[in-house]
């Protein structure tokens, strides 16, 4: 991402912050749903242009946040000399008036005096601190915002973010808010509950069609089911039955209020290795089975996956897809080969600090 002046283009580019490993899925959603042109995608950042910058950006489901790009570079030196460049780019290379004007069309000005907030994120080794980068950003913005605006540490009407990842930096005006990544439906949580954007990526990879029956046999707090319902509503697609269950009563107690307002879902307490469905009665299985740490002994994970997939294969229709998120890809591969599922695709992500694998399978 070579450094570029935002005001030199007829329409400012945008960028999305993405859960690490899901960049390719986010690209596909931006291209398909917004007719966007992805310019660069790497390291949690997807830079793109859309034909029209409007509230449709906020309907993206596989991204964490969306911004108007003020400036960006992939040529940071990682030394203290970067600070002067951050000041200069923020002061001279961004058309803040134009960006604020676009921002106000999507996020209307609140009543009273507007507030603003500066957010700086930094990962990797650098010869300066995050607070130094934030100070450089603030100095570059001097005189760029109306004098009547006051600074706020939270719930600000306008947020300007600077994100530095290794040698890459992007600076922009945040269009989204916390509900984009956390969702409004998340009333109840469970320990290690799945992140909504990851669940949304799993639903997208499932390639669900109208009228299909969707099953999450280990549904936990219901995040995958919620994202399936949200995707259907967003795309105006009428699904068949939405089925979810878990062996833990506490999981079902958490899932019920999370799903209540979203649509009709059948929740049942069951053992996922013995499902109350007829053979070949389900079109899509989307599931986040337990990781090894959630079992009493890690060696239980292989037998669990093997027994579960035998049952899931029984209820899955020929041509049906399964999208699974696991930590032990070898155990899953062996279980999938045992039922002759065909491997389609795999993405590597990190969940709660440990490697995880999001894979797509097809029953031929």
Beta strands, then each sheet from edge to edge (+ up, - down):
strand 1: 14-17
strand 2: 37-42
strand 3: 45-49
strand 4: 65-73
strand 5: 115-123
strand 6: 150-151
strand 7: 158-165
strand 8: 168-174
strand 9: 214-216
strand 10: 242-246
strand 11: 266-269
strand 12: 282-287
strand 13: 316-326
strand 14: 341-351
strand 15: 354-363
sheet 1: 2+ 3- 1+ 4- 8+ 7- 5- 6-
sheet 2: 11+ 10+ 9+ 12+ 13+ 15- 14+
end
